Amino acid sequence: MRKGSLKEVLAKIKHDPREDERNYYIVIEHRGAYGNEKRIPVEMIELGHGYFFIGETQIPYHRIIRVVRKDGKVVWERRSRD
């Protein structure tokens, strides 16, 4: 499930011509949302160094819980904090 770092996985999805970023979404911690999670299509984000961006909004990578393909396959998941 977890193959490479989060930044490597996202960079591959965004820049590898064999991948289609429209087929992926990220799940982030978002307090107040249902289940405290929010889905964001990968095509909406721009990658930065310590953060990713949705328009002008800056969100730290550590808020990403998982990266999921639209068919439901989890391609990256944060290790449990337990």
C-alpha positions as CSV (number, residue, x, y, z in Angstrom):
1,M,0.0,0.0,0.0
2,R,2.6,2.5,1.0
3,K,5.2,2.8,-1.8
4,G,7.5,5.7,-1.5
5,S,7.1,9.0,0.3
6,L,3.9,11.0,0.0
7,K,5.6,13.7,-2.1
8,E,7.0,11.0,-4.5
9,V,3.5,9.4,-4.9
10,L,1.9,12.8,-5.6
11,A,4.7,13.9,-8.0
12,K,4.3,10.7,-10.0
13,I,0.5,11.1,-10.2
14,K,0.9,14.8,-11.3
15,H,3.8,14.5,-13.7
16,D,4.1,10.9,-15.0
17,P,2.4,10.8,-18.5
18,R,1.3,7.2,-17.8
19,E,-0.9,8.5,-14.9
20,D,-4.1,10.6,-15.1
21,E,-4.4,12.9,-12.1
22,R,-8.2,13.0,-12.6
23,N,-8.3,9.4,-11.4
24,Y,-7.0,10.2,-7.9
25,Y,-8.1,12.1,-4.8
26,I,-6.5,12.9,-1.5
27,V,-8.2,12.6,1.9
28,I,-7.1,15.3,4.4
29,E,-7.9,15.9,8.1
30,H,-10.5,18.7,8.1
31,R,-12.0,19.5,11.4
32,G,-15.7,20.1,11.2
33,A,-16.2,18.1,8.1
34,Y,-18.2,14.8,8.2
35,G,-15.8,12.3,10.0
36,N,-13.2,15.1,10.2
37,E,-12.1,14.2,6.7
38,K,-12.4,15.9,3.3
39,R,-11.7,14.5,-0.2
40,I,-9.9,16.7,-2.7
41,P,-9.3,15.7,-6.3
42,V,-5.5,15.6,-7.1
43,E,-6.1,17.7,-10.2
44,M,-7.1,20.7,-7.9
45,I,-3.8,20.8,-6.0
46,E,-0.4,22.3,-6.8
47,L,2.6,20.8,-5.0
48,G,4.9,22.9,-2.9
49,H,7.8,22.0,-0.6
50,G,6.2,21.7,2.9
51,Y,2.7,22.5,1.7
52,F,0.3,21.9,-1.2
53,F,-2.0,24.6,-2.5
54,I,-5.6,24.7,-3.6
55,G,-5.8,28.1,-5.2
56,E,-4.3,30.5,-2.6
57,T,-5.0,28.2,0.3
58,Q,-1.9,26.6,1.7
59,I,-2.3,23.1,3.4
60,P,0.6,21.2,5.1
61,Y,1.4,17.7,3.8
62,H,1.0,16.2,7.2
63,R,-2.8,16.7,7.0
64,I,-3.0,14.2,4.2
65,I,-4.3,10.9,5.5
66,R,-4.4,8.9,2.3
67,V,-4.2,9.0,-1.5
68,V,-6.9,7.0,-3.3
69,R,-7.6,6.0,-6.8
70,K,-11.2,6.6,-7.9
71,D,-11.8,2.8,-8.0
72,G,-11.2,2.8,-4.3
73,K,-7.6,1.4,-4.2
74,V,-5.5,3.2,-1.6
75,V,-2.1,4.0,-3.1
76,W,-0.6,5.7,-0.1
77,E,-1.7,5.9,3.5
78,R,-0.2,7.6,6.5
79,R,1.1,5.4,9.2
80,S,-1.1,5.2,12.3
81,R,-0.3,7.7,15.1
82,D,-1.2,5.1,17.7
